[in-house]
Amino acid sequence: TTLPDARMLASQNIVIILCGNKKDLDTDREVTFLEASRFAQENELMFLETSALTGENVEEAFVQCARKILNKIESGELDPERMGSGIQYGDAALRQLRSPRRAQAPSAQECGC
């Protein structure tokens, strides 16, 4: 699948991260950091270099993607309740959660103070 295919087949608000792996093998590099960074910028991708061997930036890649998705939800750009949003809750109890923009202040009867 190519990048245009992924964009065409997925939600218009898709979050894509380009991970350059094997950062620990810098001497065997085939693509420079600058080339990859430029490609990511030109194609509106997030970019990180990672190393599965050392674990460097592996967790960070997931954290950055999740943060970007959450920002899109909070700004209203993504609505998890809308069919086809690309977001799916894993636990039925989580479906009851609402984004902060929809949150309402508790009434005096609901307040636990």
C-alpha distance (Angstrom), angle and dihedral (degrees) to the residues before:
residue distance angle dihedral
T1 . . .
T2 3.75 . .
L3 3.78 126.9 .
P4 3.84 92.9 -104.3
D5 3.84 89.2 50.0
A6 3.79 91.7 51.8
R7 3.79 91.2 49.7
M8 3.79 92.7 46.7
L9 3.81 95.2 47.9
A10 3.81 98.9 40.2
S11 3.77 134.7 62.7
Q12 3.79 113.5 -66.0
N13 3.81 87.2 -119.2
I14 3.80 94.4 57.0
V15 3.79 116.4 152.9
I16 3.80 113.2 -141.9
I17 3.78 127.1 -175.4
L18 3.78 124.0 -168.4
C19 3.80 109.9 -145.2
G20 3.76 117.8 -164.9
N21 3.81 102.5 -155.5
K22 3.80 130.7 -158.0
K23 3.79 93.2 44.1
D24 3.80 86.3 159.5
L25 3.85 89.9 67.2
D26 3.80 95.6 63.3
T27 3.82 93.3 151.4
D28 3.84 91.7 57.9
R29 3.80 93.1 50.7
E30 3.82 116.8 144.9
V31 3.81 97.1 -179.8
T32 3.79 121.3 42.5
F33 3.78 121.4 -129.6
L34 3.81 88.5 -116.0
E35 3.84 93.2 52.7
A36 3.79 92.7 49.1
S37 3.79 92.8 43.1
R38 3.80 91.6 50.0
F39 3.83 91.4 48.0
A40 3.81 90.5 50.7
Q41 3.80 92.3 48.8
E42 3.83 93.6 47.2
N43 3.81 90.3 50.5
E44 3.81 96.6 40.8
L45 3.80 93.9 -115.2
M46 3.75 130.0 145.5
F47 3.81 111.0 -118.5
L48 3.79 135.5 -155.3
E49 3.75 134.0 157.8
T50 3.79 111.8 -134.1
S51 3.77 141.1 -176.8
A52 3.78 119.6 -149.0
L53 3.81 88.0 -170.5
T54 3.81 96.1 58.1
G55 3.81 96.8 22.3
E56 3.80 91.4 -124.5
N57 3.82 111.9 162.9
V58 3.82 93.3 -12.1
E59 3.80 94.3 116.3
E60 3.81 90.3 36.3
A61 3.82 90.0 60.4
F62 3.80 90.6 58.9
V63 3.80 92.8 42.5
Q64 3.81 92.6 51.8
C65 3.82 92.2 48.3
A66 3.79 92.1 48.3
R67 3.81 91.3 47.1
K68 3.82 91.6 51.0
I69 3.82 91.3 49.4
L70 3.80 91.0 48.1
N71 3.82 90.7 50.0
K72 3.81 89.5 52.7
I73 3.81 90.4 50.7
E74 3.80 92.8 48.1
S75 3.82 92.4 48.3
G76 3.81 91.1 50.1
E77 3.80 92.9 -116.5
L78 3.82 88.6 117.1
D79 3.80 123.8 37.8
P80 3.81 112.6 -164.7
E81 3.81 89.7 -163.4
R82 3.81 92.0 60.9
M83 3.78 116.6 94.2
G84 3.79 110.0 -114.4
S85 3.80 94.7 24.3
G86 3.79 89.6 125.3
I87 3.79 91.8 -125.2
Q88 3.75 120.2 113.2
Y89 3.78 126.7 -179.6
G90 3.79 114.4 -131.6
D91 3.80 97.9 -154.0
A92 3.80 125.6 44.4
A93 3.81 90.3 -135.3
L94 3.81 89.7 59.7
R95 3.80 90.9 59.8
Q96 3.78 88.1 72.7
L97 3.80 91.5 63.1
R98 3.76 115.9 101.4
S99 3.76 128.3 -157.3
P100 3.83 116.0 -104.7
R101 3.82 91.6 -106.6
R102 3.82 89.0 64.3
A103 3.78 96.6 41.3
Q104 3.77 116.4 116.9
A105 3.77 126.7 -155.8
P106 3.82 111.2 -102.5
S107 3.76 116.1 -105.2
A108 3.80 119.9 -114.9
Q109 3.82 89.3 -101.2
E110 3.83 92.3 54.2
C111 3.78 95.8 44.4
G112 3.80 113.1 106.8
C113 3.82 94.9 -155.4
